[in-house]
Structures are given as C-alpha cells and as structure tokens.
Amino acid sequence: MIKRVFKAFEYRDFRLMWTGACTSSIGTWMQKLAQSWLVLELSKSSFLLGLDSFLGEIPILMFSLVGGVVADRRDRRHLLIASQLLQMSCAFLLAFLLAFGQVRVWHILTLSFLTGLAQAFGGPAYQALIPRLVRADDLPNAIALNSIQFNLARIIGPVVGGIAMAKLGAAWCFGLNGLSFIAVIVSLLLLHERYTPKETSQSILESMKEGFRFIRRQGAMEPLIALAFFMTMLGVPLIVFLPVFAKDVFLAGANTYSLLLSVSGAGSVTGALLVAAFGHIRQKGKVTLLMLILLGGVMVGFSLSETLWLSCVLLFLGGAALMCCFAMISSLVQLITSDSMRGRVMSVYNVAFRGGMPIGSLATGSLIPLYTAPVVLAANGALLAALGLYFLLVHRRMAAL
C-alpha cells in the first residue's frame, strides 16, 4: 500500500520537481499568511482582503490562454524559470517596503497582480511538464502527490509564518518566500527531461482555437472544466476569508488564523493521500461529485459553528473533500489530453480552476459586509451541494467517467 501511495517518487525528475515545488510552496503560504493579515490590519476591510485575492488570480483568467500556447511552443523549463524569477522579485520588494515602513495597501495589490501574471505563464508550463516526468499509468498518483506537496506547505507554511511574524516580523515572511524560489529554479536546471516543441506557422490565436476545438471533441471535457470553475468560485472563499472567521467569529488573532489554515491543509493532505492510494478506482466522476456534495455540506456546518474545535473538525473534512475533487478532476483532464495539446488544454483548465477564485473572492468579499461571513459562506456551501447533485442526477456525462 505505501509503495503504491508514493509510486511517482520512483522517478528521479519527479522527485526533484516535487522537492523544489514543496519548498517554494512553503514560502508562498508563509507570505499568504502575512499578506492577508497585513491587508486586514492596514485597511480594516474585508472587501480589500477579497480584492487582494482577486488581483492575484485575475491575471490567470486574462493571460493563461496565451501562456498555454507559449508552453506548447517553448522549452517549458525556461518558461517556468522566468516565472519564478518574477515572483521572487515581487516577494523581495514587498519585504523591503515593509522592513523600511513604506508599505501601503496599493503596493500589496500591485505586487499581487504581478505575481498572478507570472503564474499565468508558469502554471500551464508546470502542469504540462509533470505528465512528462512519469509514465501515463502513474499520472493520477503523480498529480495526487503534487497536491500533497502543496497542502503540506499549507500546514508547514502558516505555522512557520506565524512564528516568523511573532518573533521576527512580517517582512521576514516575504523575504523567506523570496529565497524559497531558488529551490524551484535549481530543480528545474537539474531535470533530465527536455521538451522539444514542434515547429508551427500558426498564429497564437489559431493555436488557441485549435485547443478549444480539441476540448469540444472530448465529450466529458467541458463539464469537467465547468465543474472546476464553480468548485473554486464557491469553495475557495472558505480559505480566503478564514481571517474574518478568526477575528469576527472566534474573536481571536493571527494564531487562530494560522491554526485554521493548518487544519484545512492537513485535511487536504489527507484527501490527496486517499487519491494517491485509490486513484486507480473506477467511476472517478461519481466519487468526485459525492465529494463535492460533502464539501458543500461541510461548508454550511462550518459557517454555522461557533465552537473552535468543531469548526476545526469540519474544516479538516472540507479540506479533504476539496482536495479529492481537485486531484481527481485534474487527473481526468490530463489523462484524456495529448502531449502536443497539453499546454493549451491545461491553460483553459487553469482559467476555469484559477479564474473561479478571483470572481468568488470578490463576490464573497462584497457580500460579507451586507450579510456577514457565516451567512455568505453557508450560501456558497448550499450552492456547491446543489451543483454536485445536478451533475450526479441530471447532467450525468461526468458521473459516467
């Protein structure tokens, strides 16, 4: 069982990429912790907290399709290195501004946008690179393990970030995040894998259209991409607005926020481990929809809870359900995509998956001052459960996968 769970680690290049990405993700979550708290402290506004998340994600909606075409035409390693360098520069600049007492909310919002721009080009390249590091039958396991590194970082990053904020100050969270990008750059330089794109005379627009035609020809691809969009639009605000629950519901500070983030991350790691162990099961579509319904119910329960320990239990279950959904949808999309189309298809998936985040964050942040965070997040959960039931009982194309 253990060997099956960690099967993808048998591949040298995947181990390198996983280690570098995990190190960088820890730094990213350290920064997320410090940045969310800093925005809330400077502005006292849940709207600006949502706007910060929106500006970090909206470039992915705007530029990911172009990034996918570039990922199919260039060495994906080089594209990823450029993306890491831009994100590193943004982290160091924010650390500098904060250390010298010059930081303003608009600085944070601008740098969030630039970081999102880098991810719009790096994301499709990264997702297109991973399947080339393992055999096709080990791809679901590799995707699940990749999810584990991201969510291990969600546990470790907030804990380390909370300690760094308390002992050293928030500027250290941003500076250490900048240093963490070095790990990814080194791992990319050490990879044996080389992607040689085919020569093409197509324009960028023609290549994008070819990607859309490929998606339409795959019967189940469109519902998968639609589900990814709604899942993140309605589900991810649960994580984005944890500072509001920590402050307004539990009347606590950054340590409680760090605890909530870590519990959610622990649940996500558990969900990813389950997918890594049982990702080969049949009826992946039906299992995904059941997890989506569970996620919606858990969100409603979390929103109504006023007890910290019960909220932590529900948040753990929600993290596990969200990660099961994400890993299985991503696996299904990758498995039915050819390598020559992977950058473009994954860019469309990125637009859906990551594009739902800014829309959901901005909408939720706008509604919270009117209806309170528990009411808005409970409504999100109810809509998610209804969406899962619709795809399970009415639009059954995905349930048949």
N, C-alpha and C positions, 0 to 999 in steps of 0.2 A: 504493500500500500504506500509506504513512504517513498519508495523508488518511483512509483507512478506519479505521485504528487509533484516530485521535483525532477521529472524526466528531462525537461528542457535544459536543466543545468549541465547535462552531459555534453552540450555543445559549447566549445570554448568562446566563440564570439558572442553567444547569447549571455554567458556568464559575465564577460567584460562589460557588455552594454547594460546589463541589469545592475551591476555594481555601481557603474558611473551614474546611471539614472537615479538609483536609490539615494546616493549621496547628494545629488543635486536636488532631489525632491524633498529631502530633509531640510535643506537650506530654504527651499521655497516655502515650506509650511512654517518655518520659523518667521519668515518675512510676512506671510499671511496673518499670522497671529498678531505680530507687532503692528502691521499696517492697518488691520481692521480696528484694533483698539485705538491706534493713533488718530484715525479719521474720526472715530466716535468721540474721542476726548477733545479734539480740536474744534469740531463742528457741532457737537451735541445733536446730530441729525441722523436719523435712520435713513432718510432719503439719500443723503450724501454717501452713506455706507453702501446703499444699493447702487448708487451712481458709480462708485469706485469699482465695484464688481462688474457693472455694465461696461465701463470703459476698458476694463481688462479683457473682456470677452468679445466686444463688438467688432474689433479688427478681424477676428476669426470669421465672423459672418460676412465681412466685407471683402476679405482678400484670400480666404482659404482656397477658393476655386482656382485662382491664379497660382497659388502655392502648390496645388496638386499637379497642375500642368508642368510647372518647373521641376517638381520632384520626379516626373517621368522623363524629363529631358536632360537632367544634370546628375552628377555624382551626388547621391543622397547624403553621403558623409560630409561633403563640403558645405552643402546647404545647411545641415544641422550645426556644423561648427560656427557658421556665420550667425545663426540664430542664437546660439549660446553666448557668443561674444557680445551681442546687443543686449541680451538680458543681464549679463554680468555688469555691463556698463551702467545700466539703469539702477541696479542694486547698489553699486558703489556710490553713484551720485546721490541717491537718497540717504545713504549712510553719512556722506559728507555734509549734506544740507542739515540733517538732524543734529549731527555732532557739533556743528557750529551755530545752532539755534536759528537757522534761517528757513526751516521748512514751513511751507504753507500747504493748505489743502489742495490748491490748484497744482502745486508741484507733484503731489502724490497722484492726482488724477491724470496728469500728463504722462508721467512715467508708467502708470498702469496701461495707458493706451499704447505706448511704445513697446512695452513687454508683450502685450497681446499681438501687436504687429509681428514681432519676431516669432511668436508661436504660430501665427497663421501660415508661415512658410516652413517652420520647423516641424509642426505637427504632422502634416501629410507625409513628409520625408521620413519621420521616425516610424510612423505606422506602416509605411511601405517597406521599410528596412527590416523590421522584426521578422516577417514571414520568410525572408531570405536567410535567416540565421539558423533555422530549424527545418526539419522535414515536414511535409504537409500534415501527416497524421499526428504530429506533436504540436501543431499550431494552437489548438484550444488550450493546451497546457501552458504554452509559452505566453499566451495572452493573459491567462489567469495569474501566472507568476509575475508578469509585468504589472498587473493590477495589485498584487501583493506588495511589490516594492513601493508603489505609490502610496498605498494605505499604511504600510509600516511607517512611512515617512509622516503620515498624518498622526501617528501615535507618538513617534520619537520627536518630530519637529516641534509640535506645541509644547511638549514637556521641556525640551532643551531651550526653546524660545522663551517659555515662561520663566525659567531660571535665569536666562541671559537678561531678560527685561528687568527682573527683580534685582539682580546683582550688579549688572554692568550697564544697563540702559538699552532702549530700543535700537539705537544706532548699531549696536553690535549684532543684532538680528539681521539687519540689512547687509552689514559688512561680511558676516559669515556666509550669508546666502551668496554674495558675490564670489567668495572663494570656492564655494561648492561647485560652481560651473566648471572649474578646472578639471574635476573628476570626469565629467562627461566628455570634455574635449580630448583628454588623454585616452579614454576608452575608444573613442571614435578613430583616433590616429593609430591605435593598435589593432584594429579589426583586420582580418584577412579578407573579408567579403568586399568585393568590388562590383558595383553596378555600372554596366556599360549600356547607356540608353541607345535605342535605335535612332538613326538619322531620320528626320522628318522635315517636310516642307510645309506642314500645316501651320496655320497661324494659331495663336493662343486661343482665340475664340473657336476655331474649328476643332481644336483638341478638346476644349470644354464640351462642345456639342456632342462629340464622339463619346465622351464619358457619360453624358446624360442618356444617349441612345442605348449604351450598354446597360445602364441601370434599368431603363424601361423594359428591356428584353428579358431581364431576370424577374420572374413573376413575383417573388417574395421580397425583392429588394426595397421596393417603395414603402410597404408597410413597416419594414424594419427601420428605415430611415425616419419615417414619421413618428414611430414609437420612441426612437432615440431623442427626437426633438421635444416631445411632450414630457418624457420622463425627466429630462434635465430642467425644462422650464418650470415644472411643478414641484419636482423633488429636491433639486439642489438648493433652493432658498432655505430649506431646513438647516443647511450647514452655514449658508451666508449670514443668516440672522441669529445664529447662536449667541453672539454678543448681546443682542437685545433681550433674549431669554435670561441670560446670566445676570444682566443688570436690572431689568424691569420685573421679571417674574420671580427670580430667586434672590433679588436684592443683594447681589454679590459682585465680586470684582474679576480681575483678569485670571486669577487662579481657577475659579469656577468655569470660566470660558475655556481655559486650557483643558480642564477635566472633561468637559462636554465634547470638545474636538477629539480628544484622545479616545474616549469611549466610542464615538462614531467611527473613528479609524480602526479600532480593534474589531468592531463588528464587520467592517469592510474587509479586513484581512481574513476573518473567519469565512465570510462569503466567498472570497477569492480562493481560499484553500478548498472549499467544498467543490467549486467549479474545477479546480486543478485535479482533484481526485476523481470526480464523476462527470467531467466534461464530455466524455465519450457516450453518454447516455442518449437514447433515442427521445424523440418528442421534446427537443430543446425549446421549441417555440411555446409549447403548452406550459412547461416548467417556468419559463421566463414570465409569462403572463400571470401565473399564480404568484410569483414573487412580487410582481408589480402590484397586484391586489393587496398582498400582505403589506407592502411598503405604504400604500395609501392608508390602510387601517392603522398602522403603527404611527403614522404622522398625526392622524386625528387624536390618538391616545396621548402622544407626547404633548400636543398642543393643549390638551385639557388638563394634563397633570400639573400639580403644584408641589409635588414631592420630589426632591432631587434624586433619591435612589431609584424611584420608579421611572423617572424621566431618563436616567442613565440606562436602565434595562431596555426601555422602548427605543432609545437612540441606538443602542447596540444592535437590536433586531433590525431597525431601519437601515443601518449601515450595511449589514449583511445582505438584506434583500436588494438594496440599491446596487451593490457590487455584483451580485448574482445576475441581475438584469443586464448591467453594463457588459460584463465579461461574456455572457452568452450571446448577446446581440452582436457584439464586436466580432466574436468567433464566426458566427453565421455569415456576416458580411464578408469577412476575409476569405472564408472557405469557398464562396461562390464567385470570387473575383480573380481574373487572370493577372499575372505579374505585370504585364505591359500596361494594364489599365489601373493598377492598384493605387498609384498616386492620385489619379483623378477621382476614383470611386471613394477613396478614404477622405479626400478633401470635401466631397459632398457629405459624407458621413460626419466629418468634423464640423461642417456648417450646421448640420442638424443637431449633433450632440452638444457642441460648444455654443452654437448660436442660441439654443434654448436658454442658456444660463443668463446672458445679459437681459433678455426680454423678461424672464421670470424674476430676476433680481430687481429690475427697475419697476416692474408692475407691483411686486410684493412690497418693495420699499415705499411706493407711493400710497398703497392701501393701508399699511400699518398705522400711520398717524390717524387715519379715519376710523379704523375698526379694531385696532390692537393686533399685536403679533400672533397671539394664540388663535384668534378668530380667522385671520387670513391664512395661516399655515394649516389649520383644520380644513378650511375650504379647499386648499391645494390637495390635501390628502384625499378628500372625498372625490375630487375630480380624477385623481390618479386611479383610485379603485374602480370608478365608473369606466375609465378608459380601458383598463385591463379586462373588465367584464365584457366590454364591447368587442374587443379583438378576440376574446375567448369564445363568445357565444354567437356573435353576429358576423363580423368580418373574419372568417376562420382561416384565411390563407396562411397567416403566420402560425396559428395554432397547429397547423398540419406539418410544420417543419420538423 
